[in-house]
Amino acid sequence: MREDITSIPVTDIFDEPDGCPICRLRDLLETRVTDYITGAAMMEPDVRIETNEQGFCLTHYRQLLKKRARLPVALMMESRLAEVEKQVFQGLPIFGKSAKRQAAGAEDVTSSCFVCGRVDWAMTRFLATVCRLWEQERDFRESFEKQDFLCLPHFALLAQVAQKEIGKRNVGDFYKACSVLCRKQLTELRSDVSHFCKMFDYRNSSDENADWGNSRDSIERSIEWLCGREP
């Protein structure tokens, strides 16, 4: 496949196995978008209009704060709060139909996120590229099968995209490859979490030299596999 703006980042991500590749692809996109809006784009009128109207979800507010660019976040927050007041609380005091209208407005403004929108738009295209590369490029298929694992949410997402992007002759093999990567991690996690629980048996907990194996962070790794996010 000819390299293009979507295939290059995908092949780069799949070059090395390191956790769930789709999580890493999403993380890359989130970093790019949050860098973009806390940089020069913060003062671009079109971007500010969108961030004012859409705001951010809690996950992406946290990521913005981690950028240590508090002034850009504060400026976006200032205009976002003004937009929320206009969209939700403009007009009559809360009573009767007005209360219902304001509640509906509050629901609308809390259900959108600028970063989620940009990332979801890009992910749709990148996941389609993953499917096409898997179907057409033998080298990419080998890289895919060497990945550490697929988290559960991205296993489901890839399976959905594959229905549209991969031909009927090959889609079954793609499902199988995804399932193998996802279930491999499930098997390991079940073993590690069970081992972690057993270590609290009094016969083990009293032994300073007891072997915890890979179980100490098994809870966190299980959450990451189940949710697609580090806890």
C-alpha positions as CSV (number, residue, x, y, z in Angstrom):
1,M,0.0,0.0,0.0
2,R,1.3,3.5,-0.8
3,E,2.2,5.4,2.3
4,D,-0.1,8.3,3.1
5,I,-1.1,10.5,6.0
6,T,-3.0,7.7,7.7
7,S,-0.8,4.7,7.0
8,I,2.5,6.1,8.2
9,P,1.4,6.7,11.9
10,V,-0.3,3.3,11.9
11,T,2.8,1.4,10.7
12,D,4.9,3.3,13.1
13,I,2.7,2.3,16.0
14,F,2.7,-1.4,15.0
15,D,6.5,-1.5,14.5
16,E,7.0,-2.3,18.1
17,P,4.8,-4.3,20.5
18,D,4.0,-2.3,23.6
19,G,0.6,-2.9,25.2
20,C,-2.5,-2.3,23.1
21,P,-1.5,-0.7,19.8
22,I,-4.9,1.0,19.4
23,C,-4.6,2.6,22.8
24,R,-1.2,3.9,21.7
25,L,-2.7,5.2,18.5
26,R,-5.5,7.0,20.5
27,D,-2.9,8.4,23.0
28,L,-0.9,9.8,20.1
29,L,-3.9,11.5,18.7
30,E,-4.9,12.9,22.1
31,T,-1.5,14.3,22.6
32,R,-1.5,16.0,19.2
33,V,-4.9,17.6,19.7
34,T,-4.2,18.8,23.3
35,D,-0.8,20.2,22.2
36,Y,-2.5,21.9,19.3
37,I,-5.2,23.6,21.3
38,T,-2.9,24.8,24.2
39,G,-0.5,26.2,21.6
40,A,-1.0,28.8,18.9
41,A,-4.5,27.4,18.0
42,M,-5.8,28.6,21.3
43,M,-6.1,32.1,19.8
44,E,-7.6,31.0,16.4
45,P,-11.2,32.2,16.2
46,D,-12.5,29.1,14.6
47,V,-10.9,26.8,17.2
48,R,-12.1,28.9,20.1
49,I,-15.6,28.9,18.8
50,E,-15.6,25.1,18.8
51,T,-14.0,24.7,22.2
52,N,-16.4,27.3,23.6
53,E,-19.4,25.4,22.3
54,Q,-18.2,21.8,23.0
55,G,-15.9,22.1,26.0
56,F,-14.1,19.0,27.2
57,C,-14.8,15.7,29.1
58,L,-13.2,15.0,32.4
59,T,-10.5,12.8,30.9
60,H,-9.4,15.5,28.5
61,Y,-9.6,18.4,31.1
62,R,-7.2,16.3,33.1
63,Q,-4.9,15.9,30.1
64,L,-5.0,19.6,29.4
65,L,-4.0,20.4,33.0
66,K,-1.1,18.0,32.8
67,K,0.3,20.2,30.0
68,R,1.2,22.7,32.7
69,A,-0.2,25.4,30.4
70,R,-2.7,26.9,32.9
71,L,-3.2,30.2,31.2
72,P,-4.4,28.7,27.9
73,V,-6.7,26.4,29.8
74,A,-8.0,29.3,31.9
75,L,-8.7,31.4,28.8
76,M,-10.6,28.6,27.3
77,M,-12.4,28.0,30.5
78,E,-13.4,31.7,30.8
79,S,-15.1,31.7,27.4
80,R,-16.5,28.2,28.0
81,L,-18.3,29.3,31.2
82,A,-19.7,32.3,29.4
83,E,-21.0,30.0,26.6
84,V,-22.6,27.6,29.2
85,E,-24.3,30.5,30.9
86,K,-25.7,31.6,27.5
87,Q,-26.8,28.1,26.4
88,V,-28.3,27.0,29.7
89,F,-29.3,29.9,31.9
90,Q,-30.2,32.7,29.6
91,G,-33.8,33.8,30.0
92,L,-36.4,33.3,32.7
93,P,-35.6,32.1,36.3
94,I,-35.9,28.3,36.8
95,F,-39.6,27.3,37.1
96,G,-42.0,25.2,35.1
97,K,-41.1,24.7,31.5
98,S,-38.0,26.9,31.9
99,A,-36.6,24.4,34.4
100,K,-37.0,21.6,31.9
101,R,-35.5,23.6,29.1
102,Q,-32.5,24.5,31.2
103,A,-32.0,20.9,32.3
104,A,-32.1,19.8,28.7
105,G,-29.5,22.5,27.9
106,A,-27.3,21.4,30.7
107,E,-27.4,17.9,29.4
108,D,-26.4,19.0,25.9
109,V,-23.4,21.0,27.1
110,T,-22.1,18.2,29.3
111,S,-22.3,15.6,26.6
112,S,-19.7,17.0,24.2
113,C,-15.9,17.3,24.1
114,F,-13.7,19.0,21.5
115,V,-10.9,16.5,21.9
116,C,-13.1,13.4,21.8
117,G,-14.7,14.7,18.6
118,R,-11.3,15.3,16.9
119,V,-9.9,12.0,18.1
120,D,-13.0,10.0,17.1
121,W,-12.9,11.5,13.6
122,A,-9.3,10.6,13.2
123,M,-9.6,7.1,14.8
124,T,-12.3,6.2,12.3
125,R,-9.9,6.7,9.5
126,F,-6.9,5.2,11.2
127,L,-8.8,2.0,12.1
128,A,-10.0,1.7,8.5
129,T,-6.3,1.9,7.6
130,V,-5.4,-0.8,10.1
131,C,-7.9,-3.1,8.4
132,R,-6.8,-2.3,4.9
133,L,-3.1,-2.8,5.8
134,W,-3.9,-6.1,7.5
135,E,-5.7,-7.3,4.4
136,Q,-3.2,-6.1,1.8
137,E,0.2,-6.1,3.5
138,R,1.8,-9.4,4.7
139,D,4.5,-7.5,6.7
140,F,1.8,-5.5,8.5
141,R,-0.1,-8.7,9.3
142,E,3.0,-10.2,10.9
143,S,3.5,-7.0,12.9
144,F,-0.2,-7.1,14.0
145,E,0.2,-10.6,15.3
146,K,3.3,-9.7,17.3
147,Q,1.5,-7.1,19.4
148,D,1.3,-7.6,23.1
149,F,-2.5,-7.6,23.3
150,L,-5.7,-5.8,22.3
151,C,-7.7,-4.2,25.1
152,L,-11.4,-5.3,25.3
153,P,-12.9,-2.0,24.0
154,H,-10.6,-1.8,21.0
155,F,-11.1,-5.5,20.2
156,A,-14.8,-4.7,19.9
157,L,-14.1,-1.5,17.9
158,L,-11.8,-3.2,15.4
159,A,-14.4,-5.9,14.9
160,Q,-17.0,-3.3,14.1
161,V,-14.8,-1.5,11.6
162,A,-13.7,-4.7,10.0
163,Q,-17.3,-5.5,8.9
164,K,-17.1,-2.5,6.5
165,E,-13.4,-2.4,5.6
166,I,-12.4,-6.1,5.1
167,G,-13.7,-8.4,2.4
168,K,-15.8,-11.4,3.4
169,R,-13.1,-13.8,2.4
170,N,-10.6,-12.4,4.9
171,V,-12.7,-10.8,7.7
172,G,-13.0,-14.1,9.6
173,D,-9.2,-14.5,9.8
174,F,-9.0,-10.9,11.0
175,Y,-11.5,-11.5,13.8
176,K,-9.5,-14.6,14.8
177,A,-6.2,-12.6,14.9
178,C,-7.9,-9.9,17.0
179,S,-9.5,-12.5,19.3
180,V,-6.2,-14.2,19.9
181,L,-4.5,-11.0,21.0
182,C,-7.4,-10.0,23.2
183,R,-7.9,-13.4,24.9
184,K,-4.1,-13.9,25.4
185,Q,-4.2,-11.0,27.8
186,L,-7.3,-12.2,29.5
187,T,-5.7,-15.5,30.2
188,E,-2.6,-13.9,31.7
189,L,-4.7,-11.5,33.8
190,R,-6.9,-14.2,35.2
191,S,-3.8,-16.1,36.3
192,D,-2.1,-13.0,37.8
193,V,-5.2,-11.7,39.7
194,S,-5.9,-15.2,41.1
195,H,-2.3,-15.4,42.2
196,F,-2.6,-11.9,43.8
197,C,-5.6,-13.1,45.8
198,K,-3.9,-16.3,46.9
199,M,-1.0,-14.3,48.3
200,F,-3.3,-12.9,51.0
201,D,-3.8,-16.4,52.4
202,Y,-2.2,-16.4,55.8
203,R,0.2,-19.2,54.8
204,N,1.6,-16.9,52.1
205,S,1.2,-13.4,53.6
206,S,3.4,-14.4,56.6
207,D,6.3,-15.4,54.3
208,E,8.6,-12.5,53.6
209,N,10.1,-14.4,50.6
210,A,6.8,-15.3,49.1
211,D,6.8,-15.2,45.3
212,W,4.3,-12.6,44.0
213,G,5.3,-13.2,40.4
214,N,3.7,-10.7,38.0
215,S,0.6,-10.2,40.2
216,R,1.4,-7.0,42.1
217,D,0.0,-4.7,39.4
218,S,-2.5,-7.2,38.1
219,I,-5.5,-5.1,39.2
220,E,-4.3,-2.0,37.4
221,R,-3.5,-4.1,34.2
222,S,-6.9,-5.7,34.4
223,I,-8.6,-2.3,34.6
224,E,-6.6,-1.1,31.6
225,W,-7.6,-4.2,29.6
226,L,-11.2,-3.9,30.5
227,C,-11.5,-0.1,30.0
228,G,-8.8,0.8,27.5
229,R,-7.4,3.4,30.0
230,E,-4.8,3.2,32.7
231,P,-6.4,3.6,36.1
